Amino acid sequence: MSIKPDEAYATFISGFSCSAAVLSSFAEELGLDKETAYKIACGFGSGLSRTDNICGAVSGAIMVIGLKYGKVTPKDNAARDKTQMLVQQFLREFAKKNSSVNCTDLLGYNLGNPEEYAMARDKKLFVTKCPALVRDATEILEKLL
């Protein structure tokens, strides 16, 4: 049994973004140190920096897939195709489990709106809902990789 979901959960709870928590839990095995993973993923949390977009845990997972399988030469379309297929599969599985991949849909609040952000914070969604999404993303990733 893997510890990655627990590691991602603990990283998120410690104060890193959902995207950083997911990416960093796979970083070292993919040749990326954790500090660099935290930096790369920093702007992807909270629905792409509170812009009413894709969930940061989902963004972190997509980065992991890209690091593992992504295209590194212009003509390596097989790598591109595999990456896109795995991203699509991840998105389907995450949405099936959580009803969406969009941060606003998942939380019920648009974090880009200061009043809605405050409501989400007051309802403690960042300590109740978001950690579960981080864990879900990590668990789905492990099955796909």
Protein Blocks (a to p, Z undefined) as FASTA:
>chain_A
ZZklmmmmmmmmnopafklmmmmmmmmmnopafklmmmmmmmmgghigonopacfklmmm
mmmmmmmmmcfbfklmmlmmmmmmmmmmmmmmmmmmnopabfklmnopafklmklmmmmm
mnommmmmmmmmmmmmmmmmmmmZZ
